[in-house]
Amino acid sequence: MDPSLDSARAAFDASVDFTVGLEEEFAVLGDDLGLVPRFEELRVAAGADPVLAESISGELIASEIEIRSGRGEDLGAALVAQRDRRRRLFTLAAEHGVQLGASGTHPWSDYREQPIIDTEHYRRVEEGLKYVAWRNNTFSLHVHVGIHGADRAVRVCDRLRPVLPLLLAISASSPFLDGRDSGLASARTQIFTKSFPRCGIPDPFGSWDAFAQYVEFLTRTRSIVEYTQVWWSVRPHIAFGTVELRICDAQLTAAESEGLAALIVGCVAQAAYELDAGIPRADIPGRLLEENLWRATRYGLDGELLDLERGEPYPAAQAIDRLLRWTAPARAELGIEVALPARNGAQRQRQLLEGGASLAEVYAAMVAETRETYAGTLEAHEMKR
């Protein structure tokens, strides 16, 4: 077995249930709110702040920056850490005359003008994927949840597969791309999840050994060089000993990002509790999950999703309530409350556009809302919750 997989099993065996790590990706914007390749400048400047220096990361293009909470003992600790890091990042950005955007795509900037950052990993991604990598100017929210035990982590991922389209529908915030309304709720999903290899909803594996055999196959056949080239929407993260959810668009406001993170932690915990209790759950075929993934991509909360156990459609707007009901036992155990708006980011942006605002005016309003909420003080966040 690959030594990295041996160490990964050990990482899961040492992992603690329901620790939390948050990763939020932002667009780096110039005066006209177009994308500008200034990540490296911000990274160097962040070196003067030890907390910020260890919390930011590059993500493919030089006009994108990610902020990470690090490992929190629970959701509350991760949120406190992330709020502090956000404030530091937004302050740094303002000092350097840039703004930060938080929708799943940029509405008009040309992907052909966005350079890839110069790291070994992303040079490898660009060389391996070419157009697919160049086209991927997208921004998302990733949530890591600690799960003890390697087999258990894989089985929790298996149980979360049907949940992914619901989380996408709730989080959809990228209706605009290439200077027009794409007609999709999540254009990010179409140009990333549906384009990258080894992406989207994985097959169920059932055990760590089956999962490890697949990763070894990819490595042995030189399909991948490192595990991070497996971009599934849910995956066991072999370096951190976590289950990582990667399905959601970046969120326009801090409250939405935190509400989604809370809901995701509840989903992971509920899946783990049901697994431990021996509650059966069928492995739904990928071809059926793909129907819901497409519906979530196209319509978000405006259309219908499919109840795949009953074979019946239901209003996608019910997705939040369905997940809240399902996760209620785990959230009560962990003391997690979820607050999300009835209308997601895609719906609110389209409402402004349909009301007569230009695309530039819509995005300017969204960037202002992002700045006001993500850069706000901890006390202001607490008052809004």
QUIRAJO-V733074 format. One record per residue. N is the residue number from 1. RES is the residue in three letters. PHI is phi as a letter, one per 20 degrees, with the letter a starting at -180 (NA if undefined). NEAR is the number of other C-alpha atoms within 12 Angstrom. Layout:
N/RES/PHI/NEAR, N/RES/PHI/NEAR
//
This chain:
1/MET/NA/19, 2/ASP/g/22, 3/PRO/g/14, 4/SER/f/21, 5/LEU/f/29, 6/ASP/f/20, 7/SER/f/20, 8/ALA/f/32, 9/ARG/g/34, 10/ALA/f/21, 11/ALA/f/26, 12/PHE/f/31, 13/ASP/f/24, 14/ALA/e/20, 15/SER/f/31, 16/VAL/d/24, 17/ASP/g/33, 18/PHE/m/42, 19/THR/f/34, 20/VAL/c/43, 21/GLY/c/41, 22/LEU/d/47, 23/GLU/c/42, 24/GLU/c/50, 25/GLU/d/43, 26/PHE/c/49, 27/ALA/f/47, 28/VAL/e/46, 29/LEU/c/36, 30/GLY/e/24, 31/ASP/f/16, 32/ASP/e/19, 33/LEU/m/30, 34/GLY/e/32, 35/LEU/f/35, 36/VAL/c/34, 37/PRO/e/31, 38/ARG/c/31, 39/PHE/g/41, 40/GLU/f/29, 41/GLU/f/24, 42/LEU/f/38, 43/ARG/f/31, 44/VAL/f/20, 45/ALA/f/22, 46/ALA/f/29, 47/GLY/f/19, 48/ALA/f/14, 49/ASP/d/19, 50/PRO/g/15, 51/VAL/f/22, 52/LEU/f/34, 53/ALA/g/24, 54/GLU/e/22, 55/SER/d/33, 56/ILE/e/37, 57/SER/b/31, 58/GLY/e/37, 59/GLU/c/36, 60/LEU/m/37, 61/ILE/d/39, 62/ALA/f/33, 63/SER/d/44, 64/GLU/b/47, 65/ILE/b/45, 66/GLU/d/41, 67/ILE/d/44, 68/ARG/c/38, 69/SER/f/38, 70/GLY/m/33, 71/ARG/e/31, 72/GLY/d/25, 73/GLU/f/23, 74/ASP/b/30, 75/LEU/f/39, 76/GLY/g/28, 77/ALA/f/20, 78/ALA/f/30, 79/LEU/f/37, 80/VAL/g/28, 81/ALA/f/29, 82/GLN/f/41, 83/ARG/f/37, 84/ASP/f/28, 85/ARG/f/36, 86/ARG/f/40, 87/ARG/g/31, 88/ARG/f/33, 89/LEU/f/44, 90/PHE/f/38, 91/THR/f/27, 92/LEU/f/30, 93/ALA/f/32, 94/ALA/f/20, 95/GLU/f/15, 96/HIS/d/24, 97/GLY/m/20, 98/VAL/c/33, 99/GLN/d/40, 100/LEU/c/54, 101/GLY/d/49, 102/ALA/c/50, 103/SER/d/51, 104/GLY/f/47, 105/THR/c/52, 106/HIS/e/50, 107/PRO/f/42, 108/TRP/b/27, 109/SER/f/31, 110/ASP/f/21, 111/TYR/f/31, 112/ARG/f/19, 113/GLU/d/18, 114/GLN/d/29, 115/PRO/f/29, 116/ILE/f/35, 117/ILE/f/29, 118/ASP/e/19, 119/THR/c/18, 120/GLU/g/15, 121/HIS/f/21, 122/TYR/f/25, 123/ARG/f/20, 124/ARG/f/22, 125/VAL/f/32, 126/GLU/f/25, 127/GLU/f/15, 128/GLY/f/20, 129/LEU/d/23, 130/LYS/l/18, 131/TYR/g/19, 132/VAL/g/24, 133/ALA/f/32, 134/TRP/g/30, 135/ARG/f/33, 136/ASN/e/39, 137/ASN/e/45, 138/THR/c/48, 139/PHE/c/47, 140/SER/b/47, 141/LEU/d/44, 142/HIS/d/41, 143/VAL/c/50, 144/HIS/d/48, 145/VAL/c/49, 146/GLY/f/42, 147/ILE/c/42, 148/HIS/f/31, 149/GLY/n/29, 150/ALA/f/41, 151/ASP/g/31, 152/ARG/f/37, 153/ALA/f/49, 154/VAL/f/40, 155/ARG/f/39, 156/VAL/f/43, 157/CYS/g/46, 158/ASP/g/39, 159/ARG/f/36, 160/LEU/e/46, 161/ARG/g/43, 162/PRO/f/42, 163/VAL/f/44, 164/LEU/g/44, 165/PRO/f/48, 166/LEU/f/46, 167/LEU/f/51, 168/LEU/f/53, 169/ALA/g/47, 170/ILE/f/51, 171/SER/e/57, 172/ALA/g/52, 173/SER/b/52, 174/SER/c/53, 175/PRO/e/43, 176/PHE/d/36, 177/LEU/a/33, 178/ASP/l/24, 179/GLY/m/20, 180/ARG/b/22, 181/ASP/f/28, 182/SER/f/27, 183/GLY/n/21, 184/LEU/d/33, 185/ALA/e/43, 186/SER/c/52, 187/ALA/f/46, 188/ARG/g/43, 189/THR/f/48, 190/GLN/f/37, 191/ILE/e/31, 192/PHE/d/35, 193/THR/f/38, 194/LYS/e/26, 195/SER/d/23, 196/PHE/f/28, 197/PRO/f/25, 198/ARG/l/26, 199/CYS/c/24, 200/GLY/n/37, 201/ILE/e/41, 202/PRO/f/35, 203/ASP/f/32, 204/PRO/f/30, 205/PHE/d/28, 206/GLY/n/24, 207/SER/b/23, 208/TRP/f/32, 209/ASP/f/23, 210/ALA/f/20, 211/PHE/f/34, 212/ALA/f/30, 213/GLN/f/18, 214/TYR/f/26, 215/VAL/f/33, 216/GLU/f/25, 217/PHE/f/18, 218/LEU/f/22, 219/THR/f/23, 220/ARG/f/16, 221/THR/e/11, 222/ARG/l/14, 223/SER/f/21, 224/ILE/c/24, 225/VAL/d/22, 226/GLU/b/25, 227/TYR/f/29, 228/THR/f/24, 229/GLN/e/27, 230/VAL/e/31, 231/TRP/d/29, 232/TRP/g/34, 233/SER/f/42, 234/VAL/b/43, 235/ARG/b/48, 236/PRO/f/49, 237/HIS/e/40, 238/ILE/f/38, 239/ALA/e/26, 240/PHE/d/33, 241/GLY/m/37, 242/THR/c/44, 243/VAL/e/50, 244/GLU/d/43, 245/LEU/e/44, 246/ARG/c/44, 247/ILE/e/47, 248/CYS/e/55, 249/ASP/f/52, 250/ALA/g/50, 251/GLN/d/49, 252/LEU/f/50, 253/THR/c/40, 254/ALA/f/41, 255/ALA/f/34, 256/GLU/f/38, 257/SER/f/44, 258/GLU/f/43, 259/GLY/f/36, 260/LEU/f/47, 261/ALA/g/47, 262/ALA/f/42, 263/LEU/f/44, 264/ILE/f/49, 265/VAL/g/48, 266/GLY/f/42, 267/CYS/f/46, 268/VAL/f/49, 269/ALA/f/44, 270/GLN/f/37, 271/ALA/f/40, 272/ALA/f/36, 273/TYR/f/30, 274/GLU/f/23, 275/LEU/f/26, 276/ASP/f/19, 277/ALA/e/11, 278/GLY/m/12, 279/ILE/f/13, 280/PRO/f/14, 281/ARG/b/21, 282/ALA/f/17, 283/ASP/e/24, 284/ILE/f/25, 285/PRO/g/19, 286/GLY/g/21, 287/ARG/f/18, 288/LEU/e/23, 289/LEU/f/31, 290/GLU/f/28, 291/GLU/f/26, 292/ASN/f/41, 293/LEU/f/40, 294/TRP/f/32, 295/ARG/f/34, 296/ALA/f/45, 297/THR/f/47, 298/ARG/f/33, 299/TYR/d/37, 300/GLY/l/45, 301/LEU/e/38, 302/ASP/e/31, 303/GLY/d/26, 304/GLU/c/27, 305/LEU/d/40, 306/LEU/d/28, 307/ASP/f/24, 308/LEU/f/24, 309/GLU/e/15, 310/ARG/e/9, 311/GLY/m/14, 312/GLU/c/12, 313/PRO/f/19, 314/TYR/b/21, 315/PRO/f/24, 316/ALA/f/36, 317/ALA/f/30, 318/GLN/e/26, 319/ALA/g/38, 320/ILE/f/35, 321/ASP/f/22, 322/ARG/f/22, 323/LEU/f/36, 324/LEU/f/31, 325/ARG/f/19, 326/TRP/f/25, 327/THR/e/33, 328/ALA/g/27, 329/PRO/f/23, 330/ALA/f/28, 331/ARG/f/28, 332/ALA/f/18, 333/GLU/f/16, 334/LEU/e/27, 335/GLY/m/20, 336/ILE/d/29, 337/GLU/d/26, 338/VAL/c/31, 339/ALA/c/21, 340/LEU/c/31, 341/PRO/f/26, 342/ALA/f/23, 343/ARG/d/27, 344/ASN/e/44, 345/GLY/f/45, 346/ALA/f/48, 347/GLN/f/34, 348/ARG/f/33, 349/GLN/f/37, 350/ARG/f/33, 351/GLN/g/19, 352/LEU/f/21, 353/LEU/f/23, 354/GLU/f/14, 355/GLY/e/13, 356/GLY/o/13, 357/ALA/f/17, 358/SER/f/21, 359/LEU/g/28, 360/ALA/f/24, 361/GLU/f/20, 362/VAL/f/35, 363/TYR/f/42, 364/ALA/f/30, 365/ALA/f/26, 366/MET/f/37, 367/VAL/f/38, 368/ALA/f/22, 369/GLU/f/28, 370/THR/f/32, 371/ARG/f/31, 372/GLU/f/26, 373/THR/e/34, 374/TYR/f/41, 375/ALA/e/33, 376/GLY/f/29, 377/THR/f/24, 378/LEU/g/23, 379/GLU/f/14, 380/ALA/f/16, 381/HIS/f/26, 382/GLU/f/17, 383/MET/f/11, 384/LYS/e/18, 385/ARG/e/18
//
